[in-house]
């Protein structure tokens, strides 16, 4: 079994602020850092650090930023032989992190939004039935990627973030595993509580495994109609940027390794608690050895 993450690669410009900016407001930042990021890159790093054989597919610019992103993948054990380099800018984000470690993200797609059919065909030629594909909504033609993965017989894992109208083009009946947070769950279902969000998924996508993260309230997972819950592990939060991506990677490691849902939730919670206690995105994700110690 191989794990393919077909997703975004971004340069993150992270600004420390007193509070998230309001419309029309000017505010001084106390610090700026530059990190490798993107939900795709973060999840690839998390999957690889958790111990899964992870291949990344996606695009970067043919410049120093692109090389930096590739080096981060390689340094963290991700196979990036399928990553394509093109002329044009990399995807990048401007991230505000406030004094309570909450964040606000402005995203520019760049190379992530220039993926074509020729490249997709080349990527999928390396995978077959039984392999796993992890997806987010930060690349173009996501609906076609889902369709091609389904035709291959791959297990399809989707984090529908950022949530927007483009996701309406995707056939969600082809998704095996959903990872969503409480905001995305409300946007998708029109419901507010975790119970109602999971009930909506039970009605509309009964065959899918659904993992719902709830911030300080922990997380829950629904499989075959049964709901499992996990409490949050209390830590002093520094930056929550890659917490959800870490949760995805470590949950999948345990789940694909044959562990129970409660075991997978517990491992993911432990890994995420480490991530939020450190600054940055990919750099903040722990290795499996740190959790075993």
Buried (B, 14 or more C-beta within 10 A) or exposed (E): EBBBBBBBBBBBBBBBBEEBBEEEEEEEEEEEBEBBBBBBBBBBBBBBBBBBBBBBBBBBBBBEBBBBBBEBBEEBBBBBEBBBBBEBBBBBBBBBBBEEBBBBBEBBBBBBBBBEEEBBEEBBEBBEEEBBBBBBBBBBBBBBBBBBBBEBEBBBBBBBBBBEEBBEEBEBEBBBBBBBBBEBBBBBBEBEEBEEBBBBBBEEBEEBBBBBBBBEEBBBBBBEEEBBBBEBBEEEBBBBBBBBBBBBBBBBBBBBEEBEBEBBBBBBBBBBBBBBBBBBBBBBBBBBEEBEE
